Amino acid sequence: MITLNHYLIVSSALFALGLAGIIVRRNILVIYMCLEMMLSAANLALVAFSRFRVTDGLPDYSAQALVFFTITVAAAEVAVGLAIIVALYRSKQSVDVESVTKMQG
C-alpha cells in the first residue's frame, strides 16, 4: 500500500536533487532544469496532500486546482526563461554562469 509518506519522500528527494543541482552546477540550462524539477516536486507534494485528504468519503481536490495554475505559470516561465537563455547565449557565446555574471562587454 502506497501512503502519503511515500509520495512525500519522492517529492523531497526530487526537491533535494534540484537544489543540489542549482548549487553545484555552472551551466544555465542545467540550473534551469533543476528549478523546473523543484517546481515539479512541489506539485507532487500538493497532489499527494490533496489526494490523501478525505472529506465526506471523497478526496479533496482543491489543491489540484492550484497545481493546474502552477503548471500554467511554469509553461509561461519556460517560454520566457528559454528566450532569455538564448539571448544570453547569442551575446556571450556561452551558457556558463560565470560569463553571464560579468555583464561587461
N, CA, C and O of each residue as an XYZ file, in Angstrom:
420
protein
N       0.847     -1.186      0.000
C       0.000      0.000      0.000
C       0.893      1.250      0.000
O       1.779      1.397      0.843
N       0.649      2.116     -0.932
C       1.411      3.361     -1.017
C       0.716      4.416     -0.158
O      -0.480      4.666     -0.305
N       1.479      5.023      0.731
C       0.921      6.010      1.644
C       1.399      7.405      1.275
O       2.173      7.586      0.335
N       0.933      8.370      2.020
C       1.342      9.754      1.811
C       2.842      9.920      2.032
O       3.487     10.710      1.342
N       3.391      9.193      2.973
C       4.829      9.292      3.251
C       5.670      8.910      2.038
O       6.712      9.519      1.793
N       5.235      7.919      1.284
C       5.976      7.523      0.088
C       6.039      8.674     -0.923
O       7.098      8.959     -1.481
N       4.913      9.320     -1.150
C       4.881     10.450     -2.076
C       5.749     11.603     -1.578
O       6.446     12.249     -2.360
N       5.701     11.852     -0.286
C       6.486     12.952      0.269
C       7.979     12.658      0.237
O       8.784     13.575      0.075
N       8.358     11.402      0.387
C       9.774     11.035      0.277
C      10.266     11.258     -1.146
O      11.353     11.801     -1.347
N       9.485     10.846     -2.131
C       9.866     11.074     -3.531
C       9.916     12.567     -3.835
O      10.828     13.038     -4.514
N       8.941     13.301     -3.334
C       8.913     14.742     -3.562
C      10.111     15.427     -2.924
O      10.727     16.295     -3.543
N      10.447     15.057     -1.712
C      11.595     15.685     -1.056
C      12.903     15.291     -1.729
O      13.830     16.099     -1.787
N      12.998     14.054     -2.242
C      14.200     13.639     -2.959
C      14.356     14.434     -4.259
O      15.460     14.862     -4.595
N      13.259     14.632     -4.986
C      13.311     15.451     -6.203
C      13.714     16.880     -5.888
O      14.524     17.479     -6.596
N      13.146     17.419     -4.826
C      13.475     18.795     -4.443
C      14.937     18.911     -4.038
O      15.605     19.878     -4.402
N      15.441     17.932     -3.287
C      16.847     17.960     -2.854
C      17.789     17.824     -4.043
O      18.821     18.494     -4.089
N      17.451     16.964     -5.010
C      18.268     16.838     -6.213
C      18.288     18.143     -7.005
O      19.329     18.553     -7.519
N      17.134     18.783     -7.097
C      17.075     20.067     -7.793
C      17.887     21.135     -7.090
O      18.589     21.911     -7.741
N      17.802     21.185     -5.785
C      18.569     22.167     -5.020
C      20.065     21.904     -5.136
O      20.853     22.838     -5.282
N      20.455     20.637     -5.072
C      21.872     20.294     -5.228
C      22.361     20.666     -6.626
O      23.488     21.136     -6.787
N      21.523     20.458     -7.630
C      21.897     20.827     -8.993
C      22.084     22.319     -9.164
O      22.967     22.759     -9.901
N      21.262     23.094     -8.491
C      21.396     24.553     -8.572
C      22.678     25.012     -7.883
O      23.367     25.905     -8.377
N      22.993     24.410     -6.760
C      24.174     24.821     -6.005
C      25.466     24.395     -6.692
O      26.435     25.154     -6.704
N      25.496     23.196     -7.262
C      26.731     22.622     -7.777
C      27.030     23.028     -9.217
O      28.180     23.325     -9.540
N      26.045     23.048    -10.069
C      26.285     23.215    -11.500
C      26.526     24.668    -11.881
O      26.118     25.588    -11.172
N      27.202     24.859    -13.023
C      27.511     26.196    -13.530
C      26.879     26.467    -14.892
O      27.023     27.565    -15.430
N      26.185     25.485    -15.452
C      25.542     25.648    -16.740
C      24.129     26.207    -16.530
O      23.366     25.682    -15.720
N      23.790     27.256    -17.252
C      22.491     27.905    -17.058
C      21.341     26.962    -17.391
O      20.323     26.962    -16.699
N      21.491     26.160    -18.440
C      20.416     25.244    -18.826
C      20.185     24.175    -17.764
O      19.040     23.822    -17.483
N      21.252     23.660    -17.176
C      21.113     22.655    -16.129
C      20.469     23.274    -14.888
O      19.621     22.652    -14.249
N      20.868     24.479    -14.555
C      20.259     25.169    -13.418
C      18.767     25.391    -13.668
O      17.949     25.242    -12.760
N      18.428     25.740    -14.880
C      17.024     25.968    -15.241
C      16.217     24.671    -15.133
O      15.087     24.679    -14.645
N      16.804     23.550    -15.591
C      16.117     22.269    -15.464
C      15.959     21.866    -14.003
O      14.954     21.257    -13.636
N      16.932     22.197    -13.171
C      16.831     21.896    -11.742
C      15.732     22.724    -11.084
O      15.031     22.234    -10.198
N      15.578     23.967    -11.511
C      14.463     24.781    -11.000
C      13.117     24.160    -11.364
O      12.197     24.131    -10.547
N      13.008     23.668    -12.588
C      11.771     23.015    -13.008
C      11.533     21.724    -12.224
O      10.389     21.383    -11.927
N      12.601     21.012    -11.892
C      12.463     19.796    -11.096
C      11.955     20.134     -9.697
O      11.140     19.399     -9.140
N      12.430     21.238     -9.129
C      11.954     21.658     -7.810
C      10.478     22.045     -7.861
O       9.729     21.762     -6.926
N      10.064     22.681     -8.934
C       8.653     23.029     -9.093
C       7.799     21.770     -9.228
O       6.700     21.706     -8.676
N       8.288     20.784     -9.946
C       7.562     19.517    -10.076
C       7.465     18.791     -8.737
O       6.451     18.156     -8.449
N       8.500     18.879     -7.927
C       8.463     18.261     -6.598
C       7.397     18.919     -5.728
O       6.680     18.239     -4.994
N       7.297     20.229     -5.810
C       6.259     20.920     -5.042
C       4.868     20.539     -5.542
O       3.949     20.369     -4.742
N       4.707     20.405     -6.855
C       3.421     19.983     -7.402
C       3.063     18.568     -6.963
O       1.904     18.286     -6.659
N       4.049     17.683     -6.928
C       3.799     16.314     -6.471
C       3.334     16.300     -5.021
O       2.422     15.552     -4.668
N       3.949     17.113     -4.187
C       3.533     17.178     -2.781
C       2.111     17.725     -2.662
O       1.324     17.235     -1.852
N       1.782     18.730     -3.458
C       0.416     19.271     -3.428
C      -0.616     18.231     -3.845
O      -1.659     18.094     -3.206
N      -0.327     17.502     -4.910
C      -1.259     16.473     -5.370
C      -1.392     15.364     -4.331
O      -2.492     14.860     -4.105
N      -0.297     14.985     -3.705
C      -0.350     13.935     -2.689
C      -1.186     14.365     -1.492
O      -2.014     13.598     -1.002
N      -0.971     15.592     -1.020
C      -1.776     16.079      0.107
C      -3.250     16.168     -0.269
O      -4.127     15.857      0.537
N      -3.509     16.592     -1.493
C      -4.890     16.696     -1.942
C      -5.546     15.330     -2.032
O      -6.716     15.180     -1.677
N      -4.819     14.345     -2.494
C      -5.379     13.003     -2.677
C      -5.645     12.318     -1.342
O      -6.639     11.603     -1.208
N      -4.795     12.517     -0.373
C      -4.940     11.810      0.892
C      -5.766     12.573      1.920
O      -5.982     12.069      3.022
N      -6.229     13.761      1.593
C      -7.144     14.472      2.489
C      -8.565     14.129      2.070
O      -9.048     14.589      1.035
N      -9.215     13.334      2.865
C     -10.554     12.844      2.533
C     -11.587     13.596      3.354
O     -11.483     13.681      4.578
N     -12.596     14.148      2.662
C     -13.724     14.799      3.329
C     -15.001     14.185      2.786
O     -15.197     14.116      1.572
N     -15.852     13.748      3.663
C     -17.128     13.109      3.314
C     -16.934     11.893      2.416
O     -17.755     11.628      1.538
N     -15.859     11.163      2.632
C     -15.621      9.949      1.871
C     -15.001     10.162      0.499
O     -14.706      9.191     -0.199
N     -14.795     11.421      0.096
C     -14.205     11.728     -1.211
C     -12.921     12.525     -1.028
O     -12.803     13.301     -0.080
N     -11.959     12.339     -1.924
C     -10.729     13.143     -1.836
C     -11.029     14.619     -2.084
O     -11.919     14.964     -2.862
N     -10.283     15.469     -1.422
C     -10.427     16.915     -1.595
C      -9.480     17.361     -2.713
O      -8.260     17.321     -2.557
N     -10.047     17.777     -3.820
C      -9.251     18.107     -4.997
C      -8.932     19.593     -5.123
O      -8.559     20.042     -6.207
N      -9.066     20.353     -4.070
C      -8.830     21.794     -4.173
C      -7.360     22.122     -4.444
O      -7.072     23.079     -5.162
N      -6.435     21.355     -3.890
C      -5.016     21.615     -4.138
C      -4.630     21.281     -5.572
O      -3.683     21.860     -6.106
N      -5.350     20.354     -6.204
C      -5.031     20.007     -7.581
C      -5.393     21.136     -8.532
O      -4.800     21.252     -9.604
N      -6.348     21.961     -8.160
C      -6.639     23.150     -8.961
C      -5.462     24.120     -8.907
O      -5.147     24.771     -9.902
N      -4.817     24.217     -7.755
C      -3.619     25.045     -7.624
C      -2.473     24.490     -8.463
O      -1.673     25.255     -9.003
N      -2.389     23.170     -8.577
C      -1.355     22.548     -9.403
C      -1.547     22.917    -10.864
O      -0.567     23.188    -11.557
N      -2.785     22.935    -11.351
C      -3.029     23.346    -12.738
C      -2.583     24.787    -12.963
O      -2.040     25.115    -14.017
N      -2.811     25.639    -11.979
C      -2.366     27.027    -12.085
C      -0.847     27.119    -12.126
O      -0.292     27.873    -12.925
N      -0.168     26.356    -11.267
C       1.295     26.414    -11.252
C       1.898     25.816    -12.519
O       2.947     26.274    -12.972
N       1.260     24.806    -13.098
C       1.739     24.257    -14.371
C       1.592     25.292    -15.473
O       2.463     25.397    -16.336
N       0.517     26.050    -15.462
C       0.321     27.114    -16.453
C       1.377     28.195    -16.306
O       1.938     28.659    -17.299
N       1.646     28.594    -15.084
C       2.688     29.592    -14.837
C       4.059     29.048    -15.234
O       4.884     29.790    -15.768
N       4.312     27.768    -14.983
C       5.592     27.161    -15.347
C       5.768     27.127    -16.861
O       6.881     27.304    -17.356
N       4.693     26.904    -17.596
C       4.794     26.906    -19.057
C       5.172     28.290    -19.577
O       5.984     28.413    -20.494
N       4.587     29.323    -18.995
C       4.960     30.684    -19.383
C       6.396     30.984    -18.971
O       7.128     31.657    -19.697
N       6.795     30.484    -17.809
C       8.170     30.689    -17.334
C       9.171     30.019    -18.264
O      10.236     30.578    -18.527
N       8.849     28.844    -18.760
C       9.739     28.136    -19.681
C       9.933     28.948    -20.954
O      11.054     29.078    -21.446
N       8.862     29.487    -21.479
C       8.968     30.273    -22.714
C       9.847     31.503    -22.513
O      10.730     31.776    -23.325
N       9.611     32.235    -21.448
C      10.384     33.447    -21.185
C      11.820     33.099    -20.792
O      12.760     33.740    -21.262
N      11.998     32.103    -19.946
C      13.329     31.725    -19.496
C      14.214     31.227    -20.622
O      15.385     31.598    -20.705
N      13.666     30.393    -21.486
C      14.461     29.915    -22.607
C      14.796     31.029    -23.582
O      15.875     31.032    -24.174
N      13.890     31.968    -23.755
C      14.183     33.124    -24.619
C      15.331     33.949    -24.037
O      16.194     34.416    -24.781
N      15.349     34.130    -22.740
C      16.443     34.873    -22.100
C      17.754     34.111    -22.222
O      18.797     34.708    -22.486
N      17.709     32.796    -22.033
C      18.928     31.993    -22.148
C      19.461     32.030    -23.575
O      20.671     32.139    -23.771
N      18.595     31.943    -24.563
C      19.037     32.017    -25.962
C      19.641     33.386    -26.260
O      20.653     33.479    -26.954
N      19.030     34.444    -25.744
C      19.580     35.786    -25.962
C      20.949     35.940    -25.295
O      21.852     36.550    -25.867
N      21.105     35.395    -24.100
C      22.410     35.441    -23.429
C      23.450     34.633    -24.186
O      24.607     35.043    -24.284
N      23.047     33.490    -24.721
C      23.991     32.681    -25.476
C      24.431     33.397    -26.758
O      25.602     33.341    -27.135
N      23.503     34.057    -27.410
C      23.853     34.780    -28.634
C      24.799     35.938    -28.355
O      25.661     36.244    -29.179
N      24.650     36.579    -27.218
C      25.524     37.715    -26.925
C      26.864     37.293    -26.324
O      27.882     37.927    -26.599
N      26.887     36.234    -25.508
C      28.111     35.820    -24.815
C      28.772     34.588    -25.424
O      29.933     34.313    -25.122
N      28.069     33.837    -26.271
C      28.557     32.588    -26.862
C      28.933     31.556    -25.795
O      29.839     30.747    -25.992
N      28.224     31.596    -24.667
C      28.476     30.654    -23.583
C      27.226     30.568    -22.710
O      26.457     31.523    -22.605
N      27.041     29.405    -22.085
C      25.951     29.248    -21.123
C      26.502     29.032    -19.714
O      25.804     28.519    -18.839
N      27.751     29.423    -19.502
C      28.375     29.323    -18.190
C      27.908     30.486    -17.325
O      27.800     31.619    -17.793
N      27.633     30.195    -16.063
C      27.126     31.222    -15.154
C      28.149     32.335    -14.954
O      27.777     33.505    -14.862
N      29.423     31.990    -14.886
C      30.466     32.990    -14.656
C      30.545     34.013    -15.785
O      30.803     35.191    -15.539
N      30.325     33.570    -17.018
C      30.385     34.502    -18.139
C      29.168     35.423    -18.169
O      29.240     36.538    -18.687
N      28.071     34.963    -17.623
C      26.855     35.787    -17.609
C      26.876     36.781    -16.469
O      26.343     37.882    -16.606
N      27.484     36.419    -15.335
C      27.504     37.345    -14.197
C      28.389     38.547    -14.466
O      28.193     39.607    -13.872
N      29.345     38.398    -15.338
C      30.190     39.524    -15.735
C      29.536     40.204    -16.925
O      29.723     39.777    -18.065
N      28.779     41.246    -16.675
C      27.975     41.867    -17.723
C      28.768     42.911    -18.537
O      28.188     43.610    -19.367
N      30.063     43.016    -18.309
C      30.849     43.933    -19.114
C      31.192     43.258    -20.436
O      31.548     42.081    -20.482
N      31.076     44.039    -21.515
C      31.472     43.642    -22.862
C      31.387     42.249    -23.122
O      31.699     41.806    -24.228
